[in-house]
């Protein structure tokens, strides 16, 4: 069980690290939102899953499930609405210059 928890913690940390690097390095709002939403959500889900395996108590597991559902439902919707608002306000997408 300790190996599984360790693997989940390492993978979750890696995904969160990739998400933060994506937010720092990507060129415009739309690609940054994609990195933060996808990798950040998966990373947080893996970290919460590790907590659920490390502390197998019904109160902890129910809170982990509730938090995961909340994050999985709200993060993509918030990113979509933010992207839609930015597009309607005239924000130009990044174009690679050759």
FENNORQUI-V262877 format. One record per residue. N is the residue number from 1. RES is the residue in three letters. D_CENTER is the distance of its C-alpha to the mean C-alpha in Angstrom with 2 decimals. Layout:
BEGIN
N_RES_D_CENTER ; N_RES_D_CENTER
END
This chain:
BEGIN
1_UNK_24.67 ; 2_UNK_24.01 ; 3_UNK_23.15 ; 4_UNK_20.50 ; 5_UNK_18.96 ; 6_UNK_19.22 ; 7_UNK_17.66 ; 8_UNK_14.62 ; 9_UNK_14.32 ; 10_UNK_14.89 ; 11_UNK_12.46 ; 12_UNK_9.61 ; 13_UNK_10.92 ; 14_UNK_11.31 ; 15_UNK_7.83 ; 16_UNK_6.95 ; 17_UNK_10.29 ; 18_UNK_9.84 ; 19_UNK_7.05 ; 20_UNK_9.60 ; 21_UNK_12.41 ; 22_UNK_11.33 ; 23_UNK_11.33 ; 24_UNK_14.65 ; 25_UNK_16.29 ; 26_UNK_15.68 ; 27_UNK_18.60 ; 28_UNK_17.77 ; 29_UNK_15.62 ; 30_UNK_14.73 ; 31_UNK_13.52 ; 32_UNK_11.59 ; 33_UNK_9.82 ; 34_UNK_9.16 ; 35_UNK_7.75 ; 36_UNK_5.55 ; 37_UNK_4.50 ; 38_UNK_4.89 ; 39_UNK_4.45 ; 40_UNK_1.89 ; 41_UNK_2.20 ; 42_UNK_5.03 ; 43_UNK_5.69 ; 44_UNK_5.96 ; 45_UNK_7.78 ; 46_UNK_9.91 ; 47_UNK_10.78 ; 48_UNK_11.82 ; 49_UNK_13.71 ; 50_UNK_15.47 ; 51_UNK_16.53 ; 52_UNK_17.91 ; 53_UNK_19.89 ; 54_UNK_21.09 ; 55_UNK_22.41 ; 56_UNK_23.79 ; 57_UNK_24.99 ; 58_UNK_24.74 ; 59_UNK_23.67 ; 60_UNK_20.73 ; 61_UNK_19.71 ; 62_UNK_20.10 ; 63_UNK_17.96 ; 64_UNK_15.15 ; 65_UNK_15.54 ; 66_UNK_15.74 ; 67_UNK_12.63 ; 68_UNK_10.64 ; 69_UNK_12.54 ; 70_UNK_12.00 ; 71_UNK_8.19 ; 72_UNK_8.47 ; 73_UNK_11.36 ; 74_UNK_10.75 ; 75_UNK_7.52 ; 76_UNK_8.98 ; 77_UNK_12.37 ; 78_UNK_11.97 ; 79_UNK_10.83 ; 80_UNK_13.73 ; 81_UNK_16.12 ; 82_UNK_15.51 ; 83_UNK_16.12 ; 84_UNK_19.09 ; 85_UNK_20.52 ; 86_UNK_20.35 ; 87_UNK_22.04 ; 88_UNK_24.68 ; 89_UNK_25.38 ; 90_UNK_26.29 ; 91_UNK_23.49 ; 92_UNK_24.34 ; 93_UNK_21.99 ; 94_UNK_22.27 ; 95_UNK_25.08 ; 96_UNK_25.90 ; 97_UNK_29.43 ; 98_UNK_31.82
END
